Amino acid sequence: MNGQQNVDFVDETHATGTCYALATLVTEQEGKDVLTTHAVRYYDKYVKIDGRWWIAEREQYFEWSTNQTLG
């Protein structure tokens, strides 16, 4: 789930931004389902090519993570 995004335009074809997300994964460990949730912050650099914006560079930081056994 992507949340808030802040974008600062450098010029007509370049921008920087910060994006926040929650990543939720279900894996199996020792025969049990485990729910893992990560809060992630991305620092991005964008470039506009042929009229479309693309991520040129991305730094990713996990702010916090949790694990929970299901069932």
Secondary structure, DSSP 8 states (H G I E B T S, - for coil): -EEEEEEEE-SSSEEEEEEEEEEEEEEEETTEEEEEEEEEEEEEEEEEETTEEEEEEEEEEEEEEEEEE--
